[in-house]
């Protein structure tokens, strides 16, 4: 690998995003949660937090993460701007 290849790697970020999305889809599939319900869960979480805090809805990120013992966690990352 040349120095330019090292400095201008593009695949790492895209591949990690794709991996994260695939894990999310597979976990919800394993839990038998369809995409419509996934979106509804995300929207309702954002609505509840938006009642009390000014948030950046566009940057909100909701995903599922599984650990080695096959326990799934719903991870919610919503940038907070300020209290309402």
Secondary structure as GFF3:
##gff-version 3
##sequence-region A 1 84
A	DSSP	alpha_helix	3	7	.	.	.	ID=ss1
A	DSSP	alpha_helix	11	30	.	.	.	ID=ss2
A	DSSP	alpha_helix	35	52	.	.	.	ID=ss3
A	DSSP	beta_strand	53	55	.	.	.	ID=ss4
A	DSSP	three_ten_helix	57	59	.	.	.	ID=ss5
A	DSSP	beta_strand	61	66	.	.	.	ID=ss6
A	DSSP	beta_strand	72	77	.	.	.	ID=ss7
A	DSSP	beta_strand	80	83	.	.	.	ID=ss8
###
